[in-house]
Every structure is written in structure tokens, then in C-alpha cells.
Amino acid sequence: MSGADRPLLQVEGLGVSYGKVEAVHGIGFDVAAGQIATVVGPNGAGKTTTMAAIMGLLPACGTVRFAGREIGAMPAEERVAAGISLVPERRELFAEMSVADNLALGAFVRRRQGGSASDLEQVYTIFPRLRERHRQLAGTLSGGERQMLAIGRALMARPRLLMLDEPSLGLAPLIVIEIFAIVADLKRRGVAVLLVEQNAHAALQLADQAYVLESGTVVLQGAAAELARNERVIASYLGLRAATEVAVGDRP
């Protein structure tokens, strides 16, 4: 496979255990450059564990390749420098620091490369509210603004792959629509996205490729539009139409 044809992220045989409990069982999936891939499934399926393993935050077996390079032994900080950023479910902002200072920390791993001022301007262009609140303490922001700040901080590392863990969690429907529109815009800017999301309706509308994870195993995979019509997926994860389904709009 040539470099041009190779997926940006390749996961093969990934396994993660907590003591004697195997949380993820030899799963595999790809994320192409400029693509949104989503992983859906019930709570406890291993979605967050999978993302943490890809980020190097948990010991894992199997193979993780990024841009053709095996990164399984690479520490998390080096993975960020290589072009992978994770926005965790709990966002993990520094509440007593300003918006601007939280964003500056996002560029820390590439502090010697320069260009952080232009990156900050780009983040403020994507998230105008962060510009308005740049002096405000992160802990005083609304839930939607905190999510914007978490994504903005991740973007300050110039990721080629952005991993989002439950970005809609705890947010009002209108804010979810705004966040998902921003994710679609990131794809248009050339950033690949791996999305873990409980709102399967919205995730399958937004994504190009989808994987269904159950009990630590990928049980279904394919084009997101096809999985959205799959009877098993409809019965297990879709049910009634989600509030954001229509508003998310056209597939990017």
C-alpha cells in the first residue's frame, strides 16, 4: 500500500486489560486523512478505553500505526507532537486559568516550532466566543464554552487526527448542533476526526465511516450512511429520532 493510499490511523488487534478483565478484545479499524470516523456502542463497550490506548494513556497490545509509523511504544506526549490530539470526555481544563492560558498550554509540545500566535488566531476564528472570553477563567464558562475550549486547546497542537470522546455529553441540543457543525468544519479544514458519541443519530449523520463496539469488540463496520439504515443498529441505538438529527444537516 502506497503512502497516499494508507489510512492515517491504523489499529490492528488492539487489546486492553484492567487486571484480569479484558476491556477491549483485539479490535481493528482505520481512519483516513480528512475523514470523520465514529465509534458507537453502549456504555461500558470499551470506547473510551480504545481512545485512551490510541493516545498512549493505557498499556495495550496490538498495533497502532499513525501516518505509516508504528507508535505503540511512543509516550503520549510524543503522540501529540506527531499529530494526534484527544479531547477527553471530562474535558480536563484548568479551571483556575484563563481561556487564553488554557489555549497556550495546548501548544506546549511544539513550543520550539513557533507559530502559536497564528494558531491562536485560527482557534479564535473557529470559536469567536473564546476570543470574547479570552481573559475569563475556564471554570466560569458554560458547558458549551468549556467544550469549545477543550477542542480549541487540542487544535493548538496542530493535530492531523483529533479524537473526541463524547463531545455532546451534558450539553443542550442547540449547543450540540453548534459543536457538531464545528466538527464538520474541521474536516473541511483537513483534520481527520475519530468521534466517540452516545448520540448515534447525530454521529452517523456526521461521519463518513462507522464502527459499532459491543463488549470490547467491533461487531459492525461500514459507511456511516449504511449503518444508519442497518436494522440491528436502528433497534439497538437509534430508536426514536434524536433531537439533533435534522439540524445536523447535510453530510460534510
C-alpha positions in Angstrom: 0.0 0.0 0.0 1.4 3.4 -1.0 1.7 6.3 1.4 -1.0 8.1 -0.5 -3.4 5.1 -0.1 -2.5 4.2 3.5 -5.0 5.3 6.2 -3.8 8.0 8.6 -4.6 5.8 11.6 -4.5 2.0 11.5 -5.5 0.0 14.6 -5.0 -3.8 14.4 -5.6 -6.4 17.2 -5.9 -3.8 19.9 -6.4 -5.2 23.3 -6.6 -3.5 26.7 -7.0 -5.2 30.1 -7.7 -3.9 33.6 -6.0 -6.6 35.7 -7.7 -9.8 34.7 -10.6 -8.1 33.0 -10.1 -7.7 29.2 -11.9 -4.4 28.3 -11.0 -4.4 24.6 -10.5 -7.6 22.6 -8.3 -7.4 19.5 -10.2 -4.7 17.7 -9.2 -3.1 14.4 -10.3 -0.1 12.4 -8.9 2.7 10.2 -9.3 6.4 10.0 -8.4 8.0 6.6 -6.9 11.5 6.3 -9.7 14.1 6.0 -12.3 11.7 7.2 -14.7 11.6 10.2 -15.0 8.1 11.7 -17.3 7.4 14.6 -17.4 4.6 17.2 -20.8 4.0 18.7 -22.0 1.5 21.2 -23.4 1.1 24.7 -21.8 2.3 27.9 -19.1 0.0 29.0 -18.3 -1.2 25.5 -14.7 0.0 25.6 -15.0 3.2 23.5 -13.2 5.5 25.9 -10.6 2.8 26.7 -9.9 2.4 23.0 -9.2 6.2 22.6 -7.0 6.2 25.7 -5.0 3.3 24.3 -4.5 5.0 21.0 -3.4 8.2 22.9 -0.8 6.1 24.8 -2.6 6.7 28.2 -3.2 3.0 28.8 -0.9 -0.1 28.2 -2.2 -2.1 25.3 -1.3 -4.9 23.0 -1.7 -5.0 19.2 -0.6 -2.5 16.6 -1.3 1.2 16.3 0.1 3.0 13.2 -0.1 6.7 12.6 0.9 8.1 9.2 2.5 4.7 8.5 4.6 4.7 11.7 4.2 2.2 14.5 3.6 4.3 17.6 2.7 1.5 20.2 5.8 2.2 22.3 5.6 6.0 21.9 4.6 8.0 25.1 1.5 10.2 25.0 3.4 13.5 24.6 5.3 12.2 21.6 2.0 11.1 20.0 0.7 14.7 20.5 3.8 16.0 18.8 3.3 13.5 16.0 -0.2 14.9 15.3 -2.7 13.2 17.5 -4.9 15.1 20.0 -7.6 13.8 22.4 -10.4 15.8 23.8 -11.4 13.6 26.8 -15.0 13.2 28.0 -14.4 15.3 31.1 -12.6 18.0 29.1 -9.9 18.3 31.9 -9.5 22.1 31.6 -7.5 24.1 34.1 -10.4 25.8 35.8 -8.4 28.5 37.6 -6.6 29.5 34.5 -7.9 31.9 31.8 -9.2 30.8 28.4 -6.0 32.2 26.8 -3.7 30.3 29.2 -5.5 27.0 28.6 -5.1 27.5 24.9 -1.4 28.3 25.3 -0.9 25.0 27.1 -2.3 23.2 24.0 0.8 24.4 22.1 3.3 23.4 24.7 4.6 20.2 23.0 5.6 22.2 19.9 6.8 25.3 21.7 10.1 25.3 19.9 8.4 25.3 16.5 6.8 28.7 16.7 3.6 29.9 15.0 1.4 29.7 18.1 0.1 33.2 17.5 -1.3 32.3 14.1 -2.7 29.0 15.6 -4.4 31.0 18.3 -5.9 33.4 15.8 -7.3 30.4 13.9 -8.8 28.9 17.0 -10.4 32.3 17.8 -11.8 32.3 14.2 -13.4 28.9 14.7 -14.6 29.8 18.2 -15.4 33.5 18.3 -16.8 33.1 21.9 -13.4 32.1 23.1 -11.9 35.3 21.8 -14.6 37.3 23.6 -13.8 35.4 26.8 -10.1 35.1 26.5 -9.4 36.6 29.9 -12.2 34.7 31.7 -11.4 31.8 34.0 -12.2 28.4 32.3 -14.1 27.3 35.4 -16.6 30.1 34.9 -17.6 29.1 31.3 -20.8 27.5 30.3 -20.8 23.8 29.4 -20.8 24.5 25.7 -18.0 27.1 26.0 -15.9 24.6 28.0 -16.3 22.1 25.2 -15.2 24.7 22.7 -12.2 25.5 24.8 -11.3 21.8 25.1 -11.4 21.4 21.3 -9.6 24.7 20.8 -6.8 23.6 23.2 -6.4 20.4 21.3 -6.2 22.3 18.0 -3.4 24.4 19.3 -1.2 21.2 18.9 -1.9 21.2 15.1 -3.3 17.7 15.1 -3.7 15.7 11.9 -6.1 13.5 13.9 -8.5 14.9 16.5 -10.1 12.3 18.8 -13.3 13.5 20.5 -14.8 11.5 23.4 -18.5 12.2 23.9 -18.4 15.9 22.8 -22.2 16.3 23.3 -22.3 15.0 26.8 -24.3 17.3 29.1 -24.9 19.9 26.5 -28.2 21.5 25.4 -29.4 20.3 22.0 -28.7 23.7 20.3 -25.2 23.7 21.6 -24.7 20.1 20.4 -25.7 21.3 16.9 -23.2 24.0 17.1 -20.4 21.7 18.3 -21.1 19.2 15.5 -21.2 21.9 12.9 -17.7 22.9 14.1 -16.5 19.2 13.8 -17.8 19.2 10.2 -15.9 22.4 9.6 -12.7 20.8 11.0 -13.0 18.0 8.4 -13.2 20.7 5.7 -10.0 22.2 7.1 -8.3 18.8 6.6 -8.4 17.4 10.1 -9.3 13.8 10.5 -11.7 13.1 13.3 -12.3 10.0 15.4 -15.6 10.5 17.2 -17.0 8.5 20.2 -20.6 9.6 20.7 -23.6 8.4 22.6 -25.9 10.3 20.2 -25.7 7.7 17.5 -28.2 9.6 15.3 -26.0 12.7 15.1 -22.8 10.7 14.9 -23.9 8.6 12.0 -25.2 11.7 10.1 -21.9 13.5 10.6 -19.4 10.6 10.0 -18.1 9.0 6.8 -17.2 5.7 8.4 -18.7 4.0 11.4 -17.8 1.2 13.8 -20.2 -0.4 16.4 -18.4 -1.6 19.5 -20.0 -4.0 21.9 -18.3 -5.7 24.9 -14.9 -4.6 23.6 -15.4 -6.0 20.1 -16.2 -4.4 16.8 -19.4 -6.1 15.7 -20.4 -4.0 12.7 -18.5 -1.6 10.5 -19.1 0.2 7.2 -20.1 3.5 5.7 -22.0 5.6 8.3 -24.9 6.1 6.0 -25.3 2.4 5.5 -25.1 1.6 9.2 -27.7 4.2 9.9 -30.1 2.0 7.9 -29.0 -1.3 9.5 -31.8 -2.9 11.3 -29.6 -4.0 14.2 -28.2 -0.5 14.6 -31.7 1.0 14.4 -33.1 -1.4 17.0 -30.2 -1.1 19.4 -29.0 2.5 19.1 -31.4 4.7 17.1 -34.9 4.1 18.2 -36.8 7.5 18.2 -35.3 10.3 16.1 -32.8 12.3 18.1 -33.4 16.0 18.6 -30.3 16.9 16.6 -30.9 14.5 13.6 -32.4 17.0 11.2 -30.4 20.0 12.4 -27.0 18.5 11.9 -27.8 18.8 8.2 -26.0 17.5 5.2 -23.2 15.1 5.5 -19.9 17.1 5.2 
